[in-house]
Amino acid sequence: MANQVKSDKDYSQYFQPPSLTDAKKRGKEEIAVHYDFTIPEDMQEFGKDKYYLIRTYGCQMNEHDTEVMKGLLEHMGYQTTEDKNQADVILLNTCAIRENAEDKVFGELGHLKALKAQKPGLVLGVCGCMSQEEAVVNRIMQKHAFVDLIFGTHNIHRLPTLLKDAYYNKEMVVEVWSKEGDIVENLPKKREGIRAWVNIMFGCDKFCTYCIVPYTRGKERSRRPQDVLAEVRDLARQGFQEITLLGQNVNAYGKDFEDITYSFADLMDDIRKIDVPRIRFTTSHPRDFDDRLIEVLGKRGNLVEHIHLPVQSGNTEVLKRMSRKYSRDHYLELARKIKEMLPDVVLTTDIIVGFPGETDEQFDETMSLYEKVGFDFAFTFIYSPREGTPAADMEDNVPMEVKKQRLYRLNELVNAHSKASNDKLLGQTVEVLVEGESKNNADVLAGRTRTNKLIHFTGSKELIGRMVEVEVTHAQTWILKGEIVQKPMKLSM
Ligand code: SF4
């Protein structure tokens, strides 16, 4: 359903507030796959001598959407710039997962208002997950009327046409599809560096009660295996050293296929045979993480020993209220099976503290689960309600002071585990993919181990993009330091 609005008077009919009941009714409608994407002829030179800047917020899914938008813009002749004064198009690719992510975007819009006043020809656009929320679109239309273009997550491929409309229309162009779109293959992508992201599916059907994603990204749609494999093979040919498979719940990959039986484990087993040094995936859902996947990961090779497995809480009652659809025991058993297959695995996780109704005892179960599993690291968050989600209707009854204390205790534990697991690597030699110069010291190289740990060491810049072996000499909480012990293992692209 493509609804384009060019006036701020009649927009309300085009947006549906997120509705759990409606979203859950979404059925098994055919998702068409389009292979015939082209940039409209009249737009192919549209960006000649013009510059674009995209600011990306949020997750890797958004980072990858930005790569697609960059690809589209560069195929239209635009060039990239980091200087907002030079830019003819500025897009904010937004994140809706937490309130502070939204605050940042509104803050940025405030800064850009003056620039837009100085440079009326500038096209200022807002896209990504926030654009899928009715309240956000309302707020932009009412309070940030200088924005030229709003589009959502399902119609990125329409960017060339939307941009043209924004140039020629005096009023804000808004095109947000309330229903998820089909899958569009063959979109141009601008990838940089030695690591690449590949979407294997879109959307999420899990409906965790605190999460806005099933509404902003739509229902689960898997790309056809042959399309994913072709993209990975192509990236391997181009010399990419590391590929991360992306989806909100990669373990549900293939569940929506009606004509074939092909799961995430099958996909991993096929990708394992492609000549790319490292394959990662994110994000996993414990409920759908099955034994067959564990078996395939046990074959190792380019499948790395790092699994990010969000647990969110260590208490079964809280998990139930979150509608995570697994229990504490299920999670512990899953972690046990993974470790049995991969004793050296690094497990990392996401945890929310202070979910509605969480008692001290229930939080203590999160702490004890963290110890029991022996995570290496966690992204930790204080719960805050997202408008339109079922949890927003629950009483947010854990006082902020208590939430902060719990977060503090949890972070102390996370830090201690991280340091202890880094200490264990002292004296060991690890395989490192050299990513570039360290952010703070150009004389130092930065790379990552197979388990995704950051390591700094000195070496020639020629090593960037290559695999080297490094002996770990110092272990800090968040970073390792080391010395190269072997010549490059593999030439980069
Ligand atoms: S599985 Fe992840 S993306 Fe899907 S609803 Fe739950 S938290 Fe959100």
Residues whose N, C-alpha, C, O or C-beta is under 5 A from the ligand:
A	BS01	SF4	C204 K206 F207 C208 C211 V213 P214 Q248 N249
